[in-house]
Amino acid sequence: MSISTFRLAGSVLLGLSLWGVAQAQTWVLTDTRRQVWADTSYTPAEWQFGAHSAAALKRYVTSDGRPMAISITCEWQGIPGSVAAGASFPVSVKLEQRQNTQTGYNPSLKLYAGQEGGAESDGPEVVTGWREGPVTHTASGQLTAPRGGPGSFYIRARCGPKDYVDVFYIYRLDPGAAAPAPAVPAAPAAAPAGVVNSVWAGAWQTDFGAMRLQQEGGRVVGRYDYKNGRIEGVIEGNTVRGRWVQDNAQGGFIFRLSPDGRSFDGRWGRGASETDGGPWSGWR
């Protein structure tokens, strides 16, 4: 078992009701923790992680000499930077199984919501069958934040074949923050184009190692650790689309920036494609 921790700064969202600003307690994202549970029966899976994704490749040989392999990618959406106490919010999950060579293991992905010292509630869940081969399943639902403290509130994403990973998003109560009244959901606010664009520049940690980006007007260029990687793209609002080149291959990519500018979710593709390769996410 191994544990790694990385921090994501929470942001306080200001919600306006029809009659003005409502004051309420707010759960603010303060920490993200990742815990990997390794299969002790066979060779552990190899993992890659994004801000809101996890990919596993598990290869092993059975006692009678049969080679087995499972390859999956889990992605989840809707993790808020902050949420009003007692409010519900939409979330979704996607599980892509690229390979499962009759292993008998059914990969799964599920979201949970819980509170320190309290019960844990279920969220959306997807499961792929070990006889299905390449397949993608999705599901959506809602989670609800507790109405108050003490302690912490968390959202847990669990992904895995036989090995699995838990990713915990930890929230602390901020009693003085302005937040939308639960009965009046806040509309998402669009960040000004100039603000969104400017935060692409700088250092990132990504699924393919450390990345350093520079912005030149409406263009982004950069390098990343994996196989002497280089990227170049064009900014379109909160999105960058472009090309990556490595010592061994090249292709397209698309990155979408989070509202707080501290993470991005994306995908990479082979050749002319932007998306057929898998997830590519980053955080800082």
N, C-alpha and C positions, 0 to 999 in steps of 0.2 A: 504494500500500500504506500502511495506517495501523496503528499499534499503540497500544493503550491498556491500562493495567494497573490492576487494583484488587485490594485485599488482603482475604482472608478469614481470620480467625483460626482456626487448627486447634485441636481439642480432643482431649485424651487420654482414651481410653475405658478403663475398668477392667473386665477380664473375670475372672470367677471360674470356675475349673474345679471339678470335683466334690471335689477334694482341697485347694483353697485357691487363693491367688493365684499365677499363674505369671509369672516375670520373663522378659521377652524384649525384643529390640530392636523399636522401633516407628517406622514412617514417619508423620510428622505433617504435615498440610497447612499450608503457610506462605505460599503466594502463588498467585494466579490471574492468568493473562495471556491477553490476547485479541489475535489478529492477523487482520486482514481482507485478503484478496487480491482485488483488483478486476479484473474482466474488461476487457481493453484493446481488445477488438473493438467493443463497444457501450457504451451508457450504463451505468455501474456500478449495482449494486443498492442500494436503501435498506435499512438494517438497524435492527432494534430488539433489545435484549438483556435477558435476565433472568439470575438467578443460575445457572440450569441450562437455559437456552433461548436460541434465536436465531430471529428471523423476518426473512425477506427478501422484498422486492418489487422485481422487476426489470422495467422497461419500456424498450423500444427499438423502433426502426424499421429494417427491413432495407434493403439497398441498392436493392431494387426497390419500396420504399415500403410494405411491409406492417407494420402495428403488431403487436408481440409483447408478451406479459406473462407473468410467472411470479410466483406468490405462495405461499410455503411457511412453515411453522413447524416447527422442530426442538426436541425436548425430550429430555433424558436424565436418568435417575435412578440413584441408588446411589453417588454420589461420597462417599466416607467422609471424616470429619474426621481420622481416623487409622486405621491398619491395621497389624497385626502383620507383621513381616518374614516372607516366605514364605507368607502366608495368601492364600486366594482369597476373593472376595466377589462377590455378584450385582450386575449392572447391567442396565439396559434402555434402549431408545431408541424414540422415536415421531416419525414424519415425517408431517405433514399437508400435502397439496398442495391448495390451494383453487382455484388457477387455473393452467393451462399451455396457452396458446393455440397449440398445434402448433409449439412453438419448436424442437424437436429436442434440447433439453437435458433430461437425466434427473436431477432433484435427488436427493441422497443424504445420509445421515447415518451416521457410524460412530464407534465408540470404539476407542481404542488405549491400550496401556500400554507404557511404555518407561523406560529408565534412561540417565542421562548417560553417553555413551561406549559404550553397549551396543545390543543389537538391540531393535526395537519389535515387539510382538506385537499381533495383531488381536483385536478384540472384536466385539460384535454390530453388524450393519449392515442398513440398509433403503434401498431405492431405489424411487422412483416413476417410472413411464413417462410420457414426454411426450405419449402418446396417451390416458392414463387420465382426464384431467380431475380433478375433485375426488375425492380418495381419501386414506385414512390407512393407513399401514403401521407395524407394531410388531415389535420383536425383543428378545430377552433373551439373556443369557449370563453368563460369569464373566471377571473379570480377576484376575491374580495379582501380588502385590507381590514385588519381589526379596527374596532372603534376607539381603542386606546391602549395605553401601556399597562403594566411596566414592561421593561425588557425590549427585545427586538422582534421585528417582523421579518420574515424571509420568503423568497420565492426560490424553489428548488427545481432544477431541470435534471432529470436522470436519463441517460442515454447509454445503450450498450448492447453488445451481443451476449457473451457469457461474462467477459469483463465488463465493467460499466464505470461511468463517471457521474458524480454529483457536482453540479455547479450551483452554488448558493449566492443569491443576491440579498445582502443584509441591509435592512432599513432601521433607522432610529427615529424616535418621535421628536418632532420639532414643534412644541406647543404654541410658539409665537408666530409661525409663518402664515402668510395669507394663502388660502387655498379655496377652491370652489366648493360650495355647499354640495353635499352628495346628490341632491335632487336635480341640480343644474350642472351637467357635465361641461367642462371647459372645452372650447374649440381649440384645436392645435394651432399654435402661432408659428408663422413662417418667419425665419430669420432673414434679415436683409441680405441681399446677394453678396455685397461686399464683405460682410462679416463672415458668412459661410465660406466664401472662397479663400479668405486670408488664412484660415486655420489649417489648410492642407499642408502648408510648409512646416517643416520641422521633423523631429525624430518620432518614429512609431515602432511598436512591436507588432509583428504580424505572424500569420500562419507559416510564413516562409522566412522567418528570422527578422532581425532588425532592418528597418527601412528608413532612409533619409530622403525627404522630398523638398523640392524647391519650386516656388511658383514664379512664373515669368508671364505677367499679364493673365490671359485666360488659358495658359498652358502650364501643365505640371510635369516635371522631370524628376527622376530620382534613381536610386540604387538600393538593392536589398541583398542580404547575405547569401541566400541560397543560390549556388552555382553561378556566382558573379552576375546576379540578375540586374537588369536595367528596365525602367518603365518610362513611358512618355504618354501623356494624355491631354485631353481638352476638357475644361470645366464647363458644365452645363447646370447652373443652379447649384444644388447640393450634390451633384454627381460628377464623377470623372470617368471618362471612357477613353480607352487607348490600347496600346500594345506593350507587351512585355517580351524581353529577349533574355535568354540564358545561354550558357555554354552548350547546352544539349538540345534546346528547343526554343520555340517562340509561339506567341498567340495573342489573343485579345483579353481585355479585362473590363470590368465595370465596378466602381466603388461608389457607395452612397453614404454620405456623412450623417452622423447622428445629430440631433438638434443642439446638443451641448458642445459639439465639435471635438469630443474626446475619443470617439471611436468611429469606425466605419464597418459596414457589412458589404460584402461584394462577392463576385465570382470571377473565375478565370476560365478561359477556353483555349483549345488547341487550334492552331492554324488561324482560320478566319473567324472562328467562333469566339464569343465573349463569355460563354456560360457553361460549355459542355464538360469542363474539367473538374469543377468542384468549388467549394467556398474559399474565399480569401478575405479575411477580416483583419482589422487592426485596432489597436488601442494605445493610449498613452496617459 
